[in-house]
């Protein structure tokens, strides 16, 4: 469940990538701390937006809510500063409840192994456990997850009644309601109640966009398997879906302009967290739409890999320039320690996509798929290392000037 916001490391740059990783690891560790190791599998890119928004609105004197996390195989056994505040806990609660709903939906559809009764029974128990755990975590930070559960329950009824001619926005409404509530609560956690309204608007549009892009990406697969798809069921064309998606991205950008960030100025001129929120919800969402509709292309020469894994470290070379060979390192790992790191890497796509640190020598290695096209990147991002250099003179669809 990686989500629709999958940023490219070349566009983020080193500083924003570090911030992004801090929130991703914070979400993962919040899930482990409150709900056990198994709950970490619901970690997703979109969920960390809740944590990002919470910190981006916080007043400077409130601090960053960070702590130093211990070594992790997914970070090459390195320590890191990670988000640890209420935003991370809210992210965990929302992720658990929505994952619970998704599992129940797959069980109801009898997808794959879930068509077998013993597997379906086990999945229901996991979904029930996650739903209850998410409710507890949400309550701990003052968020009533009932709005999420209600939205999921209404979704099934709406899909059952939907048919040709049903407005597609009728189908996306429950998702919009759920994400609007989650986004708005970040204003409460940050002590910025005045931000609740614009963030609710941005959250609703984000939910609409997530639903639309998921439907677009699954359209052919659903048609082949006979599964229900909102676009096919309502007779919504790809042209109309693209128009609604573009409108949603534009609306999110306008809504974010009404948000009071940590210092009261625009996000692109403020802290790293506020700037990260702007980059993810304005620039990266535009790339997500282009990717879903097959109109994305990459400006990185040489097929430099994207951040296909949240744990892929940045390459030292510029766009289109292969990284120089690294000198031999003396801090080699021993056999057992290297094997432990290798097992961690093998459980992710890091050894396939992007670059990774060799488990034993610690030298930078290219993934097996690193020669493939960088399909997540826009045409303009070959000229920059992050938001700040690429939006002057290119068609990014943003007039922020960052």
Steps between C-alpha positions, in 0.01 A plus 500: 500500500749759383236764421475749218768744619824324410766773483807488284824545690639734232213741542503494878869561544701382798344730762136428419570131449643486853184667632280261299686199635466634855122498468489163324716338768301679768177349368656154481639519854175641641321196358756266656500670837124509548389194302790259453733403217233359270315832488797657323390349170230768472765772475426701188612817329165679517461437873812699584337813354307526828825518694650748252199732521497490880863603533473755218233692691669483840630824644883526503510502880308172511801304376516233234387193692802297392705225658797291396401152390734204527657311208259347252575260211288712271733795564817295456523448880540871563336717762276788391296790631133406466165670564357396835223747577122475495501536122679166466248335736207643302663373180523155657137505611371604158723248323377214720131581459524540123712184469238316701232620260706401198554147633127463568427622148736241349341229715154602383616484138670164554823620343772239449569283803228684691246292309598212729304496824791437743702784347197730493430427867857585599486818291177609668661456841800709394270768358295507820816529709635785288169685511487482879866599532449797269202612707710489818784696344262754353330550835840559664552806277138616511393365161180300467565233239126433477489747211741275310308183582170665399650612170620147426159352585319750279742434214374145453138612483576777253693264274215251508251761378731675253447441130527671161420868542585514872730800557847374578523752785216317672726194514805693623309688774571257789873508429488880485321517836751270669812680376348841570451403865857371534655809338288735710604332825865586431400862564368401843820313587714793387297753699379671183120463506463766233668265253235232537272631223759539222667172597164323493451632148848387397445162664170446324656577163794273582257217577320562173829494313616180672174326410513616139863408443451159659206441265701610196799282585281194569264549207650244263576248774148526637355454153705185446402350837141620499551707815295811572657825384341841562587639157364200313191467720398864466604534136749776582751561221871541555470853366250591771707322765806699393305826517383422853851399604651821365231704675576321826872576477421866428254515789752352743754763403247779557387355834857476627544872438243562775693295757701680768830315520750495783623855449183632339657528155467291186635144524753535222668784695487336841638196679601171343178334618276773357694494176477121490121523542486740206723286280309178572148643472561734206792384288496126569122471463532645152753228421266237645223608263734496202628157597152351540386630164820399324623850422803509728852505362841538653762765449777299666739381236645156532193354664586603853270306731215656691423448863310181435576399855467740790843388610695565179787742576590779259775457244798737513500577125300772330214433260619280217845459656595156632624511860879485538648183649528514875836440667537178697357529849656362812180479704395169347239294678568153622340193346204474738428874514514521119263205470253674733510816288465295181185337634355844574579622149358185346164569666471831313537602138819688582726237339290517183437872460716802565831467682590328824790451734679168467422299816865412559727757331258798547579611145221650293342252256253542217176302515410242238240731348708818520538516124127530441318819421434738785127511449420695816678819399389806311677656202624795700664315786825434314606853579472484876565314821170599654229762513674828453665475161272319260181704494631801315431455133337157499141384492457358848152643539604702806549872532651496848838611372680264734 
